[in-house]
Amino acid sequence: MRTTVTLDEDTLALVRKRMRERGVSFKVALNEAVRIGCGAAFAGNRPAPFRPRTFRMGFRPEFRWDKALALAEAIEDEELVRKLQLGA
């Protein structure tokens, strides 16, 4: 298929660099770049799903993790009262 493509200067430089390195025509270099860039999406290859790293925090029966936000609010309130008492 024949079409007109407008490339940014930096993209054109990358295609020309590929032409020199591989000794191929502009058409071949551009087609290779598009295939590489779009290959995963078109070939059905999907990247592995994101899996967040987790860490064991240990078991601490004296601390209730389900009440962590309430504890943070209480600490913040105490700090605000302290600052107000100091006149800050």
BAKE-664907 format. One record per residue (C-alpha): residue number from 1; x, y, z; chain; residue in one letter. Coordinates in Angstrom, 2 decimals. Example, Ala and Ser with C-alpha at 12.3 -4.5 7.8 and 13.67 -1.06 7.14 Angstrom:
% residues 2
+-------+---------+---------+---------+--------+------+
! torpa !      px !      py !      pz ! lodren ! nuro !
+-------+---------+---------+---------+--------+------+
!     1 !   12.30 !   -4.50 !    7.80 !      A !    A !
!     2 !   13.67 !   -1.06 !    7.14 !      A !    S !
+-------+---------+---------+---------+--------+------+
//
This chain:
% residues 88
+-------+---------+---------+---------+--------+------+
! torpa !      px !      py !      pz ! lodren ! nuro !
+-------+---------+---------+---------+--------+------+
!     1 !    0.00 !    0.00 !    0.00 !      A !    M !
!     2 !    1.27 !    3.45 !   -0.82 !      A !    R !
!     3 !    0.60 !    6.27 !    1.64 !      A !    T !
!     4 !    2.07 !    9.55 !    2.83 !      A !    T !
!     5 !    3.53 !    9.64 !    6.33 !      A !    V !
!     6 !    4.77 !   12.74 !    8.11 !      A !    T !
!     7 !    7.62 !   11.94 !   10.49 !      A !    L !
!     8 !    9.03 !   14.17 !   13.19 !      A !    D !
!     9 !   12.69 !   15.07 !   12.73 !      A !    E !
!    10 !   13.87 !   12.83 !   15.56 !      A !    D !
!    11 !   11.88 !    9.88 !   14.17 !      A !    T !
!    12 !   13.28 !   10.46 !   10.69 !      A !    L !
!    13 !   16.79 !   10.46 !   12.15 !      A !    A !
!    14 !   16.12 !    7.10 !   13.82 !      A !    L !
!    15 !   14.85 !    5.57 !   10.57 !      A !    V !
!    16 !   17.85 !    6.91 !    8.64 !      A !    R !
!    17 !   20.20 !    5.55 !   11.31 !      A !    K !
!    18 !   18.56 !    2.15 !   10.94 !      A !    R !
!    19 !   18.97 !    2.40 !    7.15 !      A !    M !
!    20 !   22.71 !    3.00 !    7.52 !      A !    R !
!    21 !   23.27 !    0.34 !   10.16 !      A !    E !
!    22 !   21.39 !   -2.38 !    8.31 !      A !    R !
!    23 !   22.09 !   -1.24 !    4.77 !      A !    G !
!    24 !   18.41 !   -1.23 !    3.80 !      A !    V !
!    25 !   16.06 !    1.16 !    2.01 !      A !    S !
!    26 !   13.90 !    3.75 !    3.73 !      A !    F !
!    27 !   10.81 !    1.62 !    3.07 !      A !    K !
!    28 !   12.35 !   -1.49 !    4.65 !      A !    V !
!    29 !   13.69 !    0.45 !    7.66 !      A !    A !
!    30 !   10.33 !    2.14 !    8.28 !      A !    L !
!    31 !    8.38 !   -1.11 !    7.91 !      A !    N !
!    32 !   10.74 !   -2.87 !   10.34 !      A !    E !
!    33 !   10.35 !   -0.07 !   12.87 !      A !    A !
!    34 !    6.56 !   -0.16 !   12.63 !      A !    V !
!    35 !    6.52 !   -3.95 !   12.95 !      A !    R !
!    36 !    8.76 !   -3.83 !   16.02 !      A !    I !
!    37 !    6.78 !   -1.01 !   17.62 !      A !    G !
!    38 !    3.38 !   -2.56 !   16.95 !      A !    C !
!    39 !    4.40 !   -6.21 !   17.04 !      A !    G !
!    40 !    3.19 !   -6.95 !   20.54 !      A !    A !
!    41 !   -0.23 !   -5.42 !   19.94 !      A !    A !
!    42 !   -0.83 !   -7.04 !   16.56 !      A !    F !
!    43 !    0.76 !  -10.43 !   17.15 !      A !    A !
!    44 !   -1.41 !  -11.13 !   20.16 !      A !    G !
!    45 !    1.61 !  -11.04 !   22.46 !      A !    N !
!    46 !    0.59 !   -9.29 !   25.62 !      A !    R !
!    47 !    3.01 !   -8.17 !   28.30 !      A !    P !
!    48 !    2.84 !  -10.04 !   31.57 !      A !    A !
!    49 !    0.21 !   -8.62 !   33.91 !      A !    P !
!    50 !    1.48 !   -6.24 !   36.55 !      A !    F !
!    51 !    2.04 !   -7.96 !   39.87 !      A !    R !
!    52 !    2.83 !   -5.65 !   42.79 !      A !    P !
!    53 !    5.53 !   -6.77 !   45.18 !      A !    R !
!    54 !    4.23 !   -7.55 !   48.64 !      A !    T !
!    55 !    6.02 !   -7.77 !   51.95 !      A !    F !
!    56 !    5.17 !   -9.53 !   55.16 !      A !    R !
!    57 !    4.64 !   -6.95 !   57.87 !      A !    M !
!    58 !    4.57 !   -9.45 !   60.69 !      A !    G !
!    59 !    1.78 !  -10.20 !   63.07 !      A !    F !
!    60 !    1.29 !   -7.59 !   65.77 !      A !    R !
!    61 !   -1.77 !   -8.35 !   67.86 !      A !    P !
!    62 !   -1.41 !   -5.07 !   69.77 !      A !    E !
!    63 !   -2.03 !   -3.04 !   66.61 !      A !    F !
!    64 !   -5.28 !   -3.20 !   64.70 !      A !    R !
!    65 !   -4.50 !   -2.60 !   61.02 !      A !    W !
!    66 !   -8.19 !   -2.09 !   60.24 !      A !    D !
!    67 !   -8.06 !    0.99 !   62.51 !      A !    K !
!    68 !   -4.88 !    2.51 !   61.04 !      A !    A !
!    69 !   -6.65 !    5.54 !   59.54 !      A !    L !
!    70 !   -8.38 !    6.32 !   62.81 !      A !    A !
!    71 !   -5.03 !    6.15 !   64.59 !      A !    L !
!    72 !   -3.43 !    8.45 !   62.00 !      A !    A !
!    73 !   -6.27 !   10.96 !   62.47 !      A !    E !
!    74 !   -5.86 !   10.87 !   66.24 !      A !    A !
!    75 !   -2.10 !   11.46 !   65.98 !      A !    I !
!    76 !   -2.67 !   14.32 !   63.54 !      A !    E !
!    77 !   -5.29 !   15.87 !   65.85 !      A !    D !
!    78 !   -2.89 !   15.67 !   68.81 !      A !    E !
!    79 !   -0.18 !   17.40 !   66.76 !      A !    E !
!    80 !   -2.56 !   20.19 !   65.72 !      A !    L !
!    81 !   -3.59 !   20.77 !   69.33 !      A !    V !
!    82 !    0.07 !   20.86 !   70.36 !      A !    R !
!    83 !    0.88 !   23.44 !   67.68 !      A !    K !
!    84 !   -2.09 !   25.59 !   68.67 !      A !    L !
!    85 !   -1.04 !   25.50 !   72.30 !      A !    Q !
!    86 !    2.48 !   26.62 !   71.31 !      A !    L !
!    87 !    1.00 !   29.45 !   69.25 !      A !    G !
!    88 !    2.51 !   28.24 !   66.00 !      A !    A !
+-------+---------+---------+---------+--------+------+
//
